[in-house]
Amino acid sequence: MEKIENGFDFEEIFAHKLYDHYGKTPKKNGDPREIIGFYTRYPFLNNEDVKKWINAKLNKYARTGKDPSNFKVTSYLSSLQKYLEFYNIDNPSELLKENIDDRNNRLLHFLGELIRNGTNQVTVRNNYQAMVKSFYSARGSPLSDGLPTMDSGINHNEIELDKDSITLISNKLERPAYRIILKCMALLGLRISDVLVELTSEINGEAKYKLRKYEDHYYIDKFWTSKEDVIINYMFFPKELEKLIKSTYEVKDLEELDFRTILKTRNGTTINGTDFLERVKIIADKLGITENIKNHSFRKYFSNQISSINLLQYNAKIGADFENIYKEHLMGHKSNDLSKAYKQKLQNINQFYELWKPIERAICIDYEIIDNTPGEINELKARITDLTDENKELKSRLDRMEKSLDNLSKFLNP
């Protein structure tokens, strides 16, 4: 991607993104809009004020060191489009010519009608309002009034999702890809950015992550969580998620799955997290869910489920401290000053897997996992894991003793 004289230009970026996805020449007749189709979906993009607004936001985004090709332009355009359609305005520049009182009243009326029609208040106050105000401000006609923003954090009336409510929402999502996103958050505990960006990323032209098989489940080895910079040693996929992915992408063996090819829109671009949440909120409103629902709500479900299960009843020898460390590790949380013994336990895939299996039963939404393994066998498996750890420790001690004896022999026999 080339940097133009005055910074980055969104048309050039979208053209290059199209080239990356499809391997086509990014321009047709010298005009990327004929391929991209954005000018059909957003005809007001022909407006110079809108172009300058988007380019200003894009370059501000790029100045923070972020890749400009990841700039989510649709978040801005869809909000302005809703505003223009509400007032039946074709030329956005007309809005900028009004006096400040008319501009303020126009915005307040728009926001009020959205709320009265049932649109989530947090979305109205924090998203639609912010995007519309951004357009006015960027083009020299700022607003001085508006609705107070709302805290969208976990402490503001955030819904506590249960299995039934997640099932209802999932069943209403019109495409399987959206259901996979939902279940990656609810069943793997991932943040939306980890699902849409990290999981589908690549290194040196190859998919960064590949699924492997351990006993009856697939897993990802060493998954990096971007927010807390934590590596989850083994991220196991529940059978429920495995079957959904297989049926969606018609793949028999998930070891052959290329994560870069999934979670795409019909146009071949990666699904946008904001667009996904807007769909979820619309469904929640139709289902009569009044609490604040966010992408984080699905990850919170995962956290609540694993917190509620007592792993000591499956292996009492792990101890309460390691149980907490293990659960925090699954969440991708940092655990400071871990002892060498705890680190080794987290790296032991057999013990990791045996502790995860009861968690699968707790987190599953549409499936009921029944463990018919006799108790004696479970006890033997736990004992084998303990003996394996003890054997490693004994071997480490023997190695240290041999080294000490070797040093002593050299000292006595120079």
N, C-alpha and C positions, 0 to 999 in steps of 0.2 A: 504494500500500500504506500503510495507516495503522499508526502505532505505538500499541500498547495501553499501558495505564497502567504496567505493570511491565516494559515492553520489547516484544520481538517474540514472537509466538506462532506455533508451527509450523503449526497448523491453519489459521490465517488466511493464512499465506504460501502454503501449498499450494493453498488455495482461490483465491487471487489468481493463482497460476501457472496454474491450470487455466483461469481466465478469459482470461489473456493468450494461451494456446495455442488455445483453442477458441471464444472469444468468447461463452461461456455465462455465465449468472448463476452466480457462484462457490458459492452455497449452494442446497441443495435442502431445503425444509422447515426452513431455519435451521440445518442441520447439514452441514458440508462433507464429513464422512466418508462420507456416502451417495454422493457423486459420486466422490471421490478413490479409494476402494477400498483405502486403506491399512489400514483396520481389518479387511479380509478377509484381506489378505496378512500383516498383523502384528496378530493379535487381542490381543496383550499390550499394545497401545497404550492400551487402556482403563485400564491400571494407572496410578494417580496418581504412583507413584515413577518410572515410565518417562517419563511426560509431563514431570515436573519436571526430570528428567535431560536430556531432549532440549531443552527450553526453555532450560536453563542453558547447554548447549553452543552453542545457536543464538545466544544473546545475547552470549556470549563471542566468537563468530565475528564478530558485527555490530560489537562494540566496537572491533575492529581496523580498522574503516573499510570492510569488505567488504560487498557487497550480500547481505543475508540470504536473498534468494530463490535464491542460488547455493549455499546450504548443502547439503551432500551427506548427508542424513539416513539414506539407505539403508545407508551404510557402517557406521553405528552399529547400526541396527536388525537388519541381516542377521547381524552377529556375535553380538548378544545372542540372536537367534532360534536360531542354531545351538547356543548354550550351553543354552538352555532346552529345546530338543528333545532334546539329548543326555541330559539328566537327566529328561525327561518332566515338566517343571514348567510349570504354567499360570499361576501367580501369582508374578511376579518378586520381590514383597515378601518372600516366604518366605526367599529367599536372604539377605536383609539381617539376619534374626533369628538366624542361626547365629553361634557364637562364632568368633573369628578363626582358630583352628587348623582348624576344619572348612571355613571359607571358603577358606583357603589350599590345603588338601588337595583340595578340590573343583576348584579352578582347575588345579592341577598335574596331576590325573588327566585332566581334559578336554584339556589341551594335549598331554600325553603320548600319549593315544589318537589324536589328530589326526596327530601325527608318525608313530606306528607304522602308521597306515593310509595313509601316503604323501603327506599334505599337505605342501606346501613349508614348510620350517622357518622361513624368513624371514617368510612369511605368518602362520604360527602364533605365532611369538614377538613379532613387531612389530605385527601387525594384530589378530588375534583377542584376544591377551592384553591389548593396550592398550585395546580397546573394552570388554571385560568389566571390567577394572580401573576404567575410567572410570565405569561404572555404579555399582559398589560405592562408590567414593570420593565421587562426587557426592551419594550418598544417606546419607553418614555412616557407612559400614561399610567403610573402606579395607582393602586387603590388604597384608600385610607380606612376602609371598614370591611367587615366580614364577620363570620361566625367564629367563636373561640374554637381552637383545635381541641381534640380530645386525646387523652392518653390512650394509645393503642397497645400499651404494654400488657404483660400478663396480669397485672393487678387491676385492670379496668374491665370488670364485668366479662372477663374472658370465659368462654364456655369450657366446661369439663366434658369432653367428648367421651362417650362410651361406645361399646361395640355396635349397639343398635343404631345410634345416630350416625356413626361412620358408614355403616352398611347402607343406610338410607341415602346419604350424600353420594357415596360411591356409585350406587345403582342409577342415580340421576345424571351422572357425568356421561356425556354423549359419546365419548371416544375412549377406547381402552387405554390409550397412552396417558390420559388424565387420571385414570384409575390406578395406573402403575405409579405415577408421581405421588398420589395420595398414600398408597401403601408403602412406598419407599420411606416416607416420613413416619407413618404409623407403625410399621413393622421392623424398620431398620433404625429408627430414631434419628434420621438424617435431617439436616436443615434443607430448605428449598434450594439454596445455592449449591449445596453439596450434591443434590440430586441432578440439577439441570446443568451445572457447570463442571464440577469436579468429576462426577461419575462418567460423564460423556467426553472427558478431555483426552488428549493424546500427547505422546512424547515421541519425537523423531519419526513422525509419520505413522506411528502405531498407536492403537488404543492403549491408554495408560493402565486400564484395569481389565483383567480377564478373570472369569469365574473358574474355580477349581472344584473338585469333588473330594469330600471327605466323608467316608461311610455313606449315609443316606442323604446328605445335604451339600448344596453348592455354597461356596464362600469366596469372598474377596480377601486376598492377603495384603495386609498393610495398607488400609484405606486411610488417606490423609484428610482430616477435617480442617477446612480453611479457617474458620473463625478462631479456634483455640490452638491451631497448629499442633494437633494431636494425631498420632497414628493409631488406629484401631487394628490390633494385630490380626484378628480374624473376624470378618463381618459375615455371619452366616445368614443365608436367605431361607426364610420359612417356606414350607411346601406350598402354602397359599400363594405367595408371591411368585414362586417358581412356576406354578401351573398357569398363572395369569400371563407371565411373560412368554411362556412357551406357546400358549394358545393365540396370543396377540401377534407374535412375529413368526409363527409356524417354524419353530426350531425345536428339534428333538433333544439335542444335547446343549445345555447352556454353556459348556466350555467353548462352543463355537460362536457364541454371541458376541457381536461387535457393538459395544455400548455407544459408539459414535453414531450408529445408524438408528438409534431408538429415540423416543420422546421428541418427535418432530411434528411440526405443523403440516398441513396439507401442501404447503409451499416448500417444504424441505428444510425450514429453519427450526432451530431448537425452540421449544415452547417457552413462552415468557412466564416467569413466576407471578407477575402482577396479573396477567391475563388469566392464569389458572385460578388465582384467588378470587378474582371477580366472578368467575363462573361458580365457584364454591359458595360465595356470598349470595348470589342470585338464587341458587338452589336452597340455601339455608333459609332465606326469606320466604320462599314458597312453602317450605316445610314448617313454617311458623317458629323457627329458631330465632329468638330475640337477642340472645347473648352475642357478644363480640366474638366472631370466629376469624382466626388468622391461620396462616400456614403453620405457625408455631403450635397451634392447637393440636395438630396431629402428632408432632414430636412430643408434646406434653402428654398425650395419651400413652405413648410408648414409655415415657418416664414413670408415669403413674402405675402402669402395669408391672414393670420390673421392680418398682419399689414395694409393691404389695406382696410379692412372692418371697417366701422364706427359703433360701437355698440351703440353709443348714440342715433342713430335714432330708435333703438328698445327699449331702456330704457334710456331716457335722465337723469333720476334721479341718475343713478349710478355715474355720474361725470367722467370727463376726467382722473383724477388721478387713480380711481379704474379701468377704462377701460385698462389703461396701465399695472396696477398691474395684472389684470386678464390675459392679453395676455402673460406677462412674466411668470406667473404661468403655463400656458399651455405649454410653452417652457421648463419648468423645470429650469428656472433661479431663482437665489436667489433674494429676495426682502428684503432689510435690514430695520429693525426698523418699521415693519408694526404695525399700530395701532390696538387696540383690535377690533374696529369696522370693519376694513378691513379684519382681520382674520376671524371674524364671517361671513362676506359676502362670503368669499372663502369657508367656511365650510357649507354654506347653499346650499344644493343640488338642491333645486328648482330654486333658482336664478342662480346657476352655469349652470344648464341645459338650462334654458331659454336663457342665453347669448351664450351658445355653439351652439344652433340650427342654428342661422344664419351663424355661422362659418362653420358648416357642408356644407352649400350651397356653401361657398367660396372655400373650400379645395377639394370637390369632383372632381374626374378626369373623370370617365366613366359614372357617373350618373348626372342627373340634378334634384336637389331637389326643388320642387315647394311648396311654403307655401300658401295654400288657406284659411288660418285662417283669418276671418274678423278682420279688424283693431281694432274694439271695444273690441273683445275678448282678443287680445294681450294687449291692454291697461288695461283691467281688471286684467289680469294675473300679469302684472307689479305692479298694485296697490295692489293686494293681497300679493305679495312678500314684498312690502314696509310696508304694515300693519303688516305682520308677524314679520319683523325686529323691527318695532316700539313696538309691543306687547312684544317682548323679552326684549327690553330696559326698558319698563315700569315695567315689572315683576322684573327685576334686581333692579330697583330703589325702588320698594315696599319692596323687601327683605331687602335692606339696611336700609330703614326707620324702618321696624319692628325690626330689630336688634338694631338700635339706641334707639328706644322706650323701648325695653326690658332692655337695659343697663341703661337707665335713670330711669326706674321704680325700678331697683335693687338699684340704687344710692339713690333715694328718700325714699325707703322703705327697709332699711337694715335689 
